[in-house]
Amino acid sequence: MSNILVCDDSLFQRRILTAIVRKNGHNALEAENGHKCLEIAKREHPDLILLDLLMPEYDGFAVLKDARETVPDIPIVVITADIQDLTRDECLELGARAFLNKPVDHDKAEAVIQEILSARG
């Protein structure tokens, strides 16, 4: 069982993502903003972070930038409604391992999570 940190400012979206995580036998940790996300990541060292991109104050871009310095070995999957290629490219350039669009396709999310966790060993 892996620990997966779900970071989204929307409680509704966190519930959807944590349901996917738990359905696949993993433990879900939750953060409602970017600051809390990095705080939990440093303390709990999860196996994966599912990160919303557009959040107030400390957004997913800031988390990606800071995560490269503070928790570089934790893979991050960006989940967002922003479907622009430029946004996707920037996230991947900042170190995101994958990029999923909202609304989240459950099967695709499960496949991406499994692929990344399998690659970690």
N, CA, C and O atoms as a MOPAC input file, in Angstrom:
PM7 MOZYME 1SCF
protein

 N      0.84900 1    -1.18700 1     0.00000 1
 C      0.00000 1     0.00000 1     0.00000 1
 C      0.88700 1     1.24100 1     0.00000 1
 O      1.80800 1     1.36600 1     0.80800 1
 N      0.59900 1     2.13400 1    -0.90100 1
 C      1.35400 1     3.38100 1    -1.02400 1
 C      0.59600 1     4.52500 1    -0.36900 1
 O     -0.62700 1     4.48300 1    -0.24000 1
 N      1.33500 1     5.54300 1     0.04200 1
 C      0.74400 1     6.77300 1     0.55600 1
 C      0.73700 1     7.78900 1    -0.57500 1
 O      1.77200 1     8.08800 1    -1.16900 1
 N     -0.45600 1     8.31700 1    -0.86300 1
 C     -0.60100 1     9.28900 1    -1.94600 1
 C     -1.21200 1    10.56100 1    -1.37300 1
 O     -2.27000 1    10.52800 1    -0.74500 1
 N     -0.53300 1    11.67500 1    -1.59700 1
 C     -0.98600 1    12.97700 1    -1.12100 1
 C     -1.81300 1    13.65600 1    -2.20400 1
 O     -1.34200 1    13.86000 1    -3.32200 1
 N     -3.04400 1    14.00200 1    -1.86300 1
 C     -3.96500 1    14.67600 1    -2.78400 1
 C     -4.04900 1    16.14000 1    -2.36100 1
 O     -4.47000 1    16.44800 1    -1.24600 1
 N     -3.64800 1    17.03400 1    -3.25400 1
 C     -3.68400 1    18.46600 1    -2.95500 1
 C     -4.61000 1    19.17500 1    -3.93900 1
 O     -4.34000 1    19.23600 1    -5.13900 1
 N     -5.70100 1    19.70700 1    -3.40700 1
 C     -6.66400 1    20.46600 1    -4.21600 1
 C     -7.41500 1    21.38400 1    -3.27300 1
 O     -7.79200 1    20.96900 1    -2.17700 1
 N     -7.63800 1    22.62300 1    -3.68200 1
 C     -8.37300 1    23.55000 1    -2.81900 1
 C     -9.86600 1    23.23500 1    -2.78400 1
 O    -10.57600 1    23.73900 1    -1.91400 1
 N    -10.34500 1    22.42600 1    -3.69400 1
 C    -11.75100 1    22.04200 1    -3.73900 1
 C    -11.96300 1    20.73800 1    -2.96000 1
 O    -11.40100 1    19.69900 1    -3.30800 1
 N    -12.77100 1    20.80700 1    -1.91300 1
 C    -13.08500 1    19.61600 1    -1.13300 1
 C    -13.72800 1    18.55100 1    -2.02400 1
 O    -13.43600 1    17.36300 1    -1.88700 1
 N    -14.59300 1    18.97600 1    -2.92800 1
 C    -15.25000 1    18.04800 1    -3.84400 1
 C    -14.22800 1    17.27900 1    -4.68100 1
 O    -14.32000 1    16.05800 1    -4.80800 1
 N    -13.25900 1    17.98800 1    -5.24900 1
 C    -12.22800 1    17.34000 1    -6.06000 1
 C    -11.33300 1    16.43600 1    -5.21200 1
 O    -10.93100 1    15.36300 1    -5.66200 1
 N    -11.02000 1    16.86600 1    -3.98800 1
 C    -10.21900 1    16.00900 1    -3.10800 1
 C    -10.95000 1    14.71100 1    -2.81600 1
 O    -10.33200 1    13.64800 1    -2.76900 1
 N    -12.24500 1    14.78600 1    -2.62300 1
 C    -13.03500 1    13.57500 1    -2.34600 1
 C    -13.03500 1    12.62200 1    -3.53600 1
 O    -12.93300 1    11.40700 1    -3.36500 1
 N    -13.15100 1    13.17200 1    -4.73300 1
 C    -13.11300 1    12.33100 1    -5.93800 1
 C    -11.75700 1    11.62800 1    -6.04500 1
 O    -11.69100 1    10.42100 1    -6.27500 1
 N    -10.68900 1    12.39000 1    -5.87700 1
 C     -9.35000 1    11.82200 1    -6.02300 1
 C     -9.01200 1    10.84400 1    -4.90600 1
 O     -8.40200 1     9.80500 1    -5.15900 1
 N     -9.40200 1    11.16200 1    -3.66700 1
 C     -9.11800 1    10.22300 1    -2.57400 1
 C     -9.91600 1     8.93200 1    -2.75600 1
 O     -9.44900 1     7.86300 1    -2.36300 1
 N    -11.10100 1     9.01200 1    -3.34100 1
 C    -11.88200 1     7.80000 1    -3.61500 1
 C    -11.15600 1     6.91600 1    -4.62300 1
 O    -11.12000 1     5.69500 1    -4.46700 1
 N    -10.58400 1     7.52000 1    -5.64700 1
 C     -9.81100 1     6.75600 1    -6.63900 1
 C     -8.60300 1     6.09900 1    -5.97100 1
 O     -8.31600 1     4.92400 1    -6.19700 1
 N     -7.90900 1     6.86900 1    -5.15500 1
 C     -6.72100 1     6.36300 1    -4.46200 1
 C     -7.08200 1     5.17700 1    -3.57000 1
 O     -6.43300 1     4.13200 1    -3.62200 1
 N     -8.11100 1     5.34500 1    -2.75800 1
 C     -8.50100 1     4.28900 1    -1.80800 1
 C     -9.06900 1     3.06600 1    -2.51600 1
 O     -8.85400 1     1.93700 1    -2.07500 1
 N     -9.78500 1     3.28500 1    -3.60100 1
 C    -10.35000 1     2.17500 1    -4.36500 1
 C     -9.25400 1     1.23200 1    -4.84900 1
 O     -9.47800 1     0.03200 1    -5.01200 1
 N     -8.08100 1     1.78400 1    -5.07300 1
 C     -6.95600 1     0.99300 1    -5.55900 1
 C     -6.03200 1     0.52100 1    -4.43700 1
 O     -4.90400 1     0.09500 1    -4.68400 1
 N     -6.52400 1     0.60300 1    -3.20700 1
 C     -5.81000 1     0.04000 1    -2.07200 1
 C     -4.70300 1     0.88400 1    -1.48700 1
 O     -3.84900 1     0.37300 1    -0.76300 1
 N     -4.70400 1     2.16400 1    -1.79000 1
 C     -3.66500 1     3.04700 1    -1.26500 1
 C     -4.22700 1     3.92800 1    -0.15900 1
 O     -5.43800 1     4.09800 1    -0.02600 1
 N     -3.31800 1     4.47900 1     0.62300 1
 C     -3.68500 1     5.40900 1     1.68500 1
 C     -3.65500 1     6.82900 1     1.12800 1
 O     -2.69700 1     7.22100 1     0.46200 1
 N     -4.71000 1     7.59900 1     1.40300 1
 C     -4.78900 1     8.97400 1     0.90100 1
 C     -4.53100 1     9.97700 1     2.02100 1
 O     -5.14200 1     9.91600 1     3.08800 1
 N     -3.62000 1    10.89300 1     1.75500 1
 C     -3.38500 1    12.04900 1     2.61600 1
 C     -3.97600 1    13.23900 1     1.87800 1
 O     -4.02200 1    13.23800 1     0.64800 1
 N     -4.43200 1    14.25700 1     2.60700 1
 C     -5.07200 1    15.39200 1     1.94400 1
 C     -4.46100 1    16.71900 1     2.36300 1
 O     -4.08600 1    16.92100 1     3.51800 1
 N     -4.37100 1    17.61800 1     1.38400 1
 C     -3.93300 1    18.99200 1     1.62600 1
 C     -4.84900 1    19.91800 1     0.83800 1
 O     -5.15600 1    19.65500 1    -0.32500 1
 N     -5.28400 1    20.99800 1     1.47200 1
 C     -6.21400 1    21.91800 1     0.82300 1
 C     -5.52800 1    23.10600 1     0.15200 1
 O     -6.19400 1    23.94200 1    -0.46000 1
 N     -4.19500 1    23.18500 1     0.26400 1
 C     -3.47400 1    24.25600 1    -0.41100 1
 C     -2.01400 1    23.86400 1    -0.59900 1
 O     -1.55600 1    22.85500 1    -0.06200 1
 N     -1.30000 1    24.65900 1    -1.35500 1
 C      0.08200 1    24.35000 1    -1.67800 1
 C      1.01400 1    24.34100 1    -0.48500 1
 O      1.91300 1    23.50400 1    -0.40500 1
 N      0.81000 1    25.26600 1     0.44700 1
 C      1.65700 1    25.30000 1     1.64100 1
 C      1.52300 1    24.01500 1     2.43700 1
 O      2.51800 1    23.41600 1     2.84400 1
 N      0.27800 1    23.59700 1     2.65600 1
 C      0.00000 1    22.36600 1     3.40800 1
 C      0.56200 1    21.15300 1     2.65600 1
 O      1.06100 1    20.21300 1     3.27500 1
 N      0.48100 1    21.17700 1     1.34000 1
 C      0.98700 1    20.08500 1     0.51800 1
 C      2.47400 1    19.85200 1     0.77900 1
 O      2.89300 1    18.72600 1     1.04800 1
 N      3.26300 1    20.91300 1     0.69900 1
 C      4.70000 1    20.74900 1     0.91500 1
 C      5.01500 1    20.39700 1     2.35700 1
 O      5.94300 1    19.63400 1     2.62400 1
 N      4.25100 1    20.94700 1     3.28700 1
 C      4.43900 1    20.63100 1     4.70300 1
 C      4.23200 1    19.12400 1     4.94000 1
 O      5.04800 1    18.47100 1     5.59000 1
 N      3.14000 1    18.59500 1     4.40700 1
 C      2.84400 1    17.16800 1     4.56500 1
 C      3.86400 1    16.32200 1     3.80500 1
 O      4.30700 1    15.28700 1     4.30200 1
 N      4.23200 1    16.75700 1     2.61200 1
 C      5.20500 1    16.00700 1     1.80800 1
 C      6.53800 1    15.87900 1     2.54700 1
 O      7.14500 1    14.80800 1     2.54600 1
 N      6.99000 1    16.95200 1     3.17100 1
 C      8.25300 1    16.91100 1     3.91300 1
 C      8.15000 1    15.99000 1     5.12700 1
 O      9.08700 1    15.25300 1     5.43600 1
 N      7.02100 1    16.03600 1     5.80200 1
 C      6.83100 1    15.25900 1     7.03900 1
 C      6.54000 1    13.78000 1     6.76500 1
 O      7.11100 1    12.90400 1     7.41400 1
 N      5.65500 1    13.50400 1     5.80600 1
 C      5.17200 1    12.13600 1     5.57700 1
 C      5.88900 1    11.40700 1     4.44100 1
 O      5.84500 1    10.17900 1     4.35900 1
 N      6.53400 1    12.15200 1     3.58500 1
 C      7.24000 1    11.61700 1     2.41500 1
 C      6.39100 1    10.59200 1     1.64700 1
 O      6.73700 1     9.41200 1     1.59100 1
 N      5.27500 1    11.05400 1     1.05400 1
 C      4.38500 1    10.14100 1     0.31900 1
 C      5.06300 1     9.57300 1    -0.92600 1
 O      6.09200 1    10.06900 1    -1.38600 1
 N      4.45300 1     8.52300 1    -1.44900 1
 C      4.99000 1     7.87100 1    -2.64200 1
 C      4.63600 1     8.63000 1    -3.91900 1
 O      5.26600 1     8.43800 1    -4.95900 1
 N      3.62000 1     9.49600 1    -3.83100 1
 C      3.13000 1    10.22900 1    -4.99800 1
 C      2.30400 1    11.41400 1    -4.51900 1
 O      1.64700 1    11.34600 1    -3.48000 1
 N      2.34400 1    12.50500 1    -5.28800 1
 C      1.48800 1    13.67100 1    -5.02300 1
 C      0.60000 1    13.89600 1    -6.23700 1
 O      1.07800 1    13.95400 1    -7.37000 1
 N     -0.70600 1    14.02300 1    -5.98600 1
 C     -1.66500 1    14.43700 1    -7.01000 1
 C     -1.94800 1    15.90300 1    -6.73200 1
 O     -2.51900 1    16.23400 1    -5.69300 1
 N     -1.56200 1    16.77300 1    -7.63000 1
 C     -1.52200 1    18.21500 1    -7.37600 1
 C     -2.41600 1    19.01400 1    -8.30600 1
 O     -2.26200 1    18.97000 1    -9.52600 1
 N     -3.34800 1    19.74100 1    -7.71700 1
 C     -4.14200 1    20.70900 1    -8.47800 1
 C     -3.22200 1    21.85600 1    -8.87400 1
 O     -2.30700 1    22.20500 1    -8.12800 1
 N     -3.45600 1    22.42900 1   -10.01600 1
 C     -2.59200 1    23.49200 1   -10.49900 1
 C     -3.07400 1    24.87600 1   -10.07800 1
 O     -2.28500 1    25.69500 1    -9.60800 1
 N     -4.35400 1    25.13400 1   -10.24500 1
 C     -4.88000 1    26.47200 1    -9.99100 1
 C     -5.51700 1    26.55200 1    -8.61300 1
 O     -6.65800 1    26.13600 1    -8.41000 1
 N     -4.75000 1    27.09900 1    -7.66600 1
 C     -5.21000 1    27.29700 1    -6.29800 1
 C     -4.84700 1    28.72000 1    -5.89500 1
 O     -3.87900 1    29.28300 1    -6.40700 1
 N     -5.61600 1    29.30400 1    -4.98100 1
 C     -5.28000 1    30.65500 1    -4.53700 1
 C     -3.97300 1    30.68900 1    -3.73400 1
 O     -3.58300 1    29.69900 1    -3.11600 1
 N     -3.32800 1    31.81500 1    -3.75800 1
 C     -2.11200 1    32.11800 1    -3.00400 1
 C     -0.88900 1    31.33400 1    -3.46500 1
 O     -0.01500 1    31.89000 1    -4.13000 1
 N     -0.81600 1    30.07200 1    -3.12700 1
 C      0.35900 1    29.24700 1    -3.40100 1
 C     -0.08100 1    28.12700 1    -4.32900 1
 O     -0.51300 1    27.06600 1    -3.87700 1
 N      0.03300 1    28.37000 1    -5.62800 1
 C     -0.54900 1    27.44900 1    -6.60900 1
 C      0.35500 1    26.26700 1    -6.92200 1
 O      1.45000 1    26.13800 1    -6.37400 1
 N     -0.12000 1    25.41500 1    -7.80600 1
 C      0.61400 1    24.22300 1    -8.18300 1
 C      1.95500 1    24.52100 1    -8.83500 1
 O      2.90300 1    23.75300 1    -8.66900 1
 N      2.05100 1    25.61600 1    -9.57000 1
 C      3.34100 1    25.99100 1   -10.16700 1
 C      4.37800 1    26.23700 1    -9.07200 1
 O      5.51800 1    25.78300 1    -9.17300 1
 N      3.97300 1    26.95900 1    -8.02800 1
 C      4.88400 1    27.24000 1    -6.90400 1
 C      5.27200 1    25.95700 1    -6.18500 1
 O      6.42500 1    25.78700 1    -5.79000 1
 N      4.31400 1    25.05700 1    -6.01600 1
 C      4.60600 1    23.77700 1    -5.36500 1
 C      5.61300 1    22.99400 1    -6.20300 1
 O      6.57800 1    22.45200 1    -5.66500 1
 N      5.39700 1    22.93100 1    -7.50800 1
 C      6.32900 1    22.21800 1    -8.38500 1
 C      7.74300 1    22.78700 1    -8.27100 1
 O      8.71400 1    22.03700 1    -8.16700 1
 N      7.85000 1    24.11100 1    -8.29300 1
 C      9.16900 1    24.75400 1    -8.19600 1
 C      9.84200 1    24.42300 1    -6.87200 1
 O     11.01400 1    24.04600 1    -6.84800 1
 N      9.11200 1    24.56100 1    -5.77200 1
 C      9.69200 1    24.31100 1    -4.45400 1
 C      9.93800 1    22.82700 1    -4.20500 1
 O     10.88700 1    22.46600 1    -3.50900 1
 N      9.10700 1    21.97600 1    -4.75800 1
 C      9.28000 1    20.53100 1    -4.57100 1
 C     10.58400 1    20.04800 1    -5.19300 1
 O     11.18800 1    19.09100 1    -4.70800 1
 N     11.01400 1    20.69800 1    -6.25300 1
 C     12.29300 1    20.30100 1    -6.88000 1
 C     13.44400 1    20.42600 1    -5.89800 1
 O     14.41800 1    19.67600 1    -5.96900 1
 N     13.32500 1    21.38300 1    -4.97800 1
 C     14.38200 1    21.61200 1    -3.98200 1
 C     14.15800 1    20.81500 1    -2.70100 1
 O     15.11000 1    20.29500 1    -2.11800 1
 N     12.91200 1    20.71600 1    -2.26300 1
 C     12.63600 1    20.15100 1    -0.93700 1
 C     12.31300 1    18.66300 1    -0.93000 1
 O     12.69800 1    17.95600 1     0.00200 1
 N     11.61500 1    18.17600 1    -1.94900 1
 C     11.24300 1    16.74700 1    -2.01400 1
 C     11.38000 1    16.25000 1    -3.45900 1
 O     10.40300 1    15.80500 1    -4.06000 1
 N     12.59100 1    16.32900 1    -4.00800 1
 C     12.77100 1    16.03100 1    -5.43000 1
 C     12.48700 1    14.58900 1    -5.83200 1
 O     12.26500 1    14.31200 1    -7.01100 1
 N     12.49200 1    13.67600 1    -4.88200 1
 C     12.29700 1    12.26700 1    -5.22100 1
 C     10.83600 1    11.82600 1    -5.18300 1
 O     10.53500 1    10.66900 1    -5.47500 1
 N      9.92600 1    12.73000 1    -4.83000 1
 C      8.49700 1    12.38600 1    -4.81000 1
 C      7.89600 1    12.75700 1    -6.16100 1
 O      7.91200 1    13.93000 1    -6.53400 1
 N      7.36600 1    11.78600 1    -6.90300 1
 C      6.75200 1    12.10800 1    -8.19400 1
 C      5.44800 1    12.89000 1    -8.01100 1
 O      4.70000 1    12.67300 1    -7.05800 1
 N      5.20500 1    13.79200 1    -8.93900 1
 C      4.01100 1    14.64800 1    -8.88400 1
 C      3.22400 1    14.51200 1   -10.18100 1
 O      3.77800 1    14.59100 1   -11.27700 1
 N      1.92300 1    14.30500 1   -10.03000 1
 C      0.99900 1    14.29700 1   -11.15900 1
 C      0.13600 1    15.54000 1   -11.03800 1
 O     -0.54400 1    15.72100 1   -10.02900 1
 N      0.15200 1    16.38700 1   -12.03500 1
 C     -0.66200 1    17.60100 1   -12.04800 1
 C     -2.05100 1    17.25900 1   -12.57400 1
 O     -2.20300 1    16.57600 1   -13.58700 1
 N     -3.06300 1    17.75600 1   -11.85500 1
 C     -4.45400 1    17.54700 1   -12.25800 1
 C     -5.11200 1    18.91800 1   -12.32600 1
 O     -5.18300 1    19.63300 1   -11.32700 1
 N     -5.59900 1    19.28200 1   -13.52300 1
 C     -6.12800 1    20.63100 1   -13.70500 1
 C     -7.16600 1    20.70100 1   -14.82100 1
 O     -7.24100 1    19.82400 1   -15.68200 1
 N     -7.94800 1    21.74800 1   -14.78200 1
 C     -8.91600 1    22.01400 1   -15.84900 1
 C     -8.27000 1    22.82300 1   -16.97800 1
 O     -8.86400 1    22.97700 1   -18.04500 1
 N     -7.06500 1    23.33700 1   -16.75200 1
 C     -6.34200 1    24.11700 1   -17.75300 1
 C     -5.73500 1    23.15000 1   -18.77100 1
 O     -4.80100 1    22.41600 1   -18.44900 1
 N     -6.25600 1    23.14800 1   -19.98000 1
 C     -5.83600 1    22.15400 1   -20.97100 1
 C     -4.87400 1    22.71500 1   -22.03300 1
 O     -4.63800 1    22.07200 1   -23.05600 1
 N     -4.33600 1    23.88000 1   -21.79600 1
 C     -3.43400 1    24.48300 1   -22.76900 1
 C     -2.11000 1    23.71200 1   -22.83800 1
 O     -1.57600 1    23.28300 1   -21.81600 1
 N     -1.59600 1    23.54500 1   -24.05100 1
 C     -0.31800 1    22.86300 1   -24.23600 1
 C      0.80800 1    23.58200 1   -23.50500 1
 O      1.69800 1    22.93800 1   -22.94900 1
 N      0.77500 1    24.89300 1   -23.50300 1
 C      1.80500 1    25.68500 1   -22.83300 1
 C      1.84500 1    25.36800 1   -21.34600 1
 O      2.92400 1    25.23000 1   -20.76800 1
 N      0.67600 1    25.25200 1   -20.72200 1
 C      0.58900 1    24.92700 1   -19.30300 1
 C      1.14600 1    23.52800 1   -19.05700 1
 O      1.93700 1    23.31600 1   -18.13800 1
 N      0.72900 1    22.59200 1   -19.87800 1
 C      1.20400 1    21.21100 1   -19.74300 1
 C      2.72300 1    21.16100 1   -19.86900 1
 O      3.39500 1    20.53300 1   -19.05100 1
 N      3.26100 1    21.81400 1   -20.88000 1
 C      4.70100 1    21.81400 1   -21.10200 1
 C      5.45600 1    22.43300 1   -19.92600 1
 O      6.50700 1    21.93300 1   -19.52400 1
 N      4.91200 1    23.52500 1   -19.37400 1
 C      5.56200 1    24.17700 1   -18.23800 1
 C      5.59100 1    23.24700 1   -17.02200 1
 O      6.59800 1    23.16600 1   -16.31800 1
 N      4.49000 1    22.55400 1   -16.78400 1
 C      4.42500 1    21.62500 1   -15.64600 1
 C      5.43800 1    20.49500 1   -15.81100 1
 O      6.13400 1    20.14000 1   -14.86000 1
 N      5.51900 1    19.94200 1   -16.99400 1
 C      6.46900 1    18.86200 1   -17.24100 1
 C      7.90800 1    19.37200 1   -17.11800 1
 O      8.78900 1    18.66500 1   -16.62800 1
 N      8.12700 1    20.58900 1   -17.56400 1
 C      9.45000 1    21.20000 1   -17.44200 1
 C      9.83000 1    21.40900 1   -15.97500 1
 O     11.00300 1    21.31700 1   -15.61500 1
 N      8.84000 1    21.68900 1   -15.13600 1
 C      9.07700 1    21.89900 1   -13.70700 1
 C      9.18400 1    20.58700 1   -12.93300 1
 O      9.41700 1    20.59400 1   -11.72500 1
 N      9.01700 1    19.47100 1   -13.62300 1
 C      9.24200 1    18.19700 1   -12.96900 1
 C      8.04100 1    17.29400 1   -12.78900 1
 O      8.17600 1    16.19300 1   -12.25400 1
 N      6.87300 1    17.73000 1   -13.22100 1
 C      5.70000 1    16.85600 1   -13.11300 1
 C      5.93600 1    15.60300 1   -13.95000 1
 O      6.49700 1    15.66700 1   -15.04400 1
 N      5.50300 1    14.46800 1   -13.42100 1
 C      5.69200 1    13.19700 1   -14.14200 1
 C      4.56300 1    12.92300 1   -15.12000 1
 O      4.74000 1    12.21500 1   -16.11100 1
 N      3.39100 1    13.49700 1   -14.82500 1
 C      2.23100 1    13.28800 1   -15.69800 1
 C      1.27300 1    14.44800 1   -15.51300 1
 O      1.40600 1    15.25000 1   -14.58900 1
 N      0.31000 1    14.51700 1   -16.40900 1
 C     -0.62200 1    15.63900 1   -16.44700 1
 C     -1.99600 1    15.07300 1   -16.77900 1
 O     -2.18300 1    14.49300 1   -17.84900 1
 N     -2.96300 1    15.23500 1   -15.87200 1
 C     -4.32900 1    14.76600 1   -16.09800 1
 C     -5.28000 1    15.95100 1   -16.11000 1
 O     -5.13200 1    16.89400 1   -15.33300 1
 N     -6.25200 1    15.88600 1   -17.00100 1
 C     -7.23500 1    16.96800 1   -17.08800 1
 C     -8.45700 1    16.67700 1   -16.23700 1
 O     -8.83900 1    15.52400 1   -16.03900 1
 N     -9.06800 1    17.76100 1   -15.73200 1
 C    -10.34800 1    17.67200 1   -15.03500 1
 C    -11.45100 1    17.87000 1   -16.06100 1
 O    -11.25500 1    18.63800 1   -17.00300 1
 N    -12.57500 1    17.23200 1   -15.93000 1
 C    -12.87000 1    16.25000 1   -14.89000 1
 C    -12.01200 1    15.00300 1   -15.08900 1
 O    -11.74700 1    14.58500 1   -16.21600 1
 N    -11.59200 1    14.43000 1   -13.98400 1
 C    -10.67500 1    13.30800 1   -14.01100 1
 C    -11.35800 1    12.05000 1   -14.53400 1
 O    -12.42200 1    11.65600 1   -14.05500 1
 N    -10.73400 1    11.43700 1   -15.51400 1
 C    -11.16100 1    10.13700 1   -16.01200 1
 C    -10.59900 1     9.10500 1   -15.03000 1
 O     -9.38300 1     8.95700 1   -14.91500 1
 N    -11.47300 1     8.39800 1   -14.33200 1
 C    -11.05000 1     7.48100 1   -13.26900 1
 C    -10.09000 1     6.41800 1   -13.78200 1
 O     -9.07100 1     6.15000 1   -13.14500 1
 N    -10.39700 1     5.81000 1   -14.91800 1
 C     -9.54100 1     4.75700 1   -15.45400 1
 C     -8.16000 1     5.29200 1   -15.81200 1
 O     -7.14700 1     4.64700 1   -15.53900 1
 N     -8.12400 1     6.46500 1   -16.41800 1
 C     -6.83800 1     7.05500 1   -16.78800 1
 C     -6.03200 1     7.41900 1   -15.54300 1
 O     -4.82300 1     7.19300 1   -15.49400 1
 N     -6.70700 1     7.98500 1   -14.53200 1
 C     -6.02400 1     8.33800 1   -13.28300 1
 C     -5.45100 1     7.09000 1   -12.61900 1
 O     -4.30700 1     7.09600 1   -12.16600 1
 N     -6.23800 1     6.03100 1   -12.56200 1
 C     -5.76400 1     4.77800 1   -11.97200 1
 C     -4.54700 1     4.25100 1   -12.71800 1
 O     -3.58200 1     3.80400 1   -12.09800 1
 N     -4.58700 1     4.30300 1   -14.03900 1
 C     -3.47300 1     3.81300 1   -14.85900 1
 C     -2.20300 1     4.62800 1   -14.62400 1
 O     -1.11500 1     4.06500 1   -14.50300 1
 N     -2.34100 1     5.95300 1   -14.56000 1
 C     -1.18000 1     6.82200 1   -14.33900 1
 C     -0.59100 1     6.58100 1   -12.95200 1
 O      0.62600 1     6.48000 1   -12.79800 1
 N     -1.45400 1     6.49000 1   -11.94800 1
 C     -0.98800 1     6.23100 1   -10.58200 1
 C     -0.22900 1     4.91100 1   -10.53300 1
 O      0.87500 1     4.84400 1    -9.99300 1
 N     -0.81800 1     3.87000 1   -11.09200 1
 C     -0.18000 1     2.55000 1   -11.07500 1
 C      1.14800 1     2.55600 1   -11.81600 1
 O      2.12500 1     1.96600 1   -11.35600 1
 N      1.18100 1     3.22000 1   -12.96100 1
 C      2.40600 1     3.28300 1   -13.75700 1
 C      3.54400 1     3.94800 1   -12.98000 1
 O      4.67200 1     3.45500 1   -12.96500 1
 N      3.23300 1     5.06200 1   -12.34200 1
 C      4.26800 1     5.79600 1   -11.60000 1
 C      4.71400 1     5.01300 1   -10.37400 1
 O      5.90900 1     4.93200 1   -10.09200 1
 N      3.76400 1     4.43500 1    -9.64300 1
 C      4.14000 1     3.65900 1    -8.45900 1
 C      4.93800 1     2.42400 1    -8.83400 1
 O      5.87100 1     2.05000 1    -8.12200 1
 N      4.58700 1     1.78500 1    -9.94000 1
 C      5.34000 1     0.60000 1   -10.39900 1
 C      6.76600 1     0.96400 1   -10.78300 1
 O      7.70200 1     0.21000 1   -10.51400 1
 N      6.92500 1     2.11300 1   -11.40700 1
 C      8.24800 1     2.56100 1   -11.81700 1
 C      9.13600 1     2.86100 1   -10.60800 1
 O     10.36000 1     2.75100 1   -10.68100 1
 N      8.50200 1     3.24100 1    -9.50000 1
 C      9.25700 1     3.52900 1    -8.27300 1
 C      9.73100 1     2.26400 1    -7.58800 1
 O     10.64900 1     2.29700 1    -6.76900 1
 N      9.09200 1     1.13200 1    -7.93300 1
 C      9.49100 1    -0.13500 1    -7.32700 1
 C      8.65200 1    -0.39200 1    -6.14900 1
 O      8.81800 1    -1.41400 1    -5.48300 1

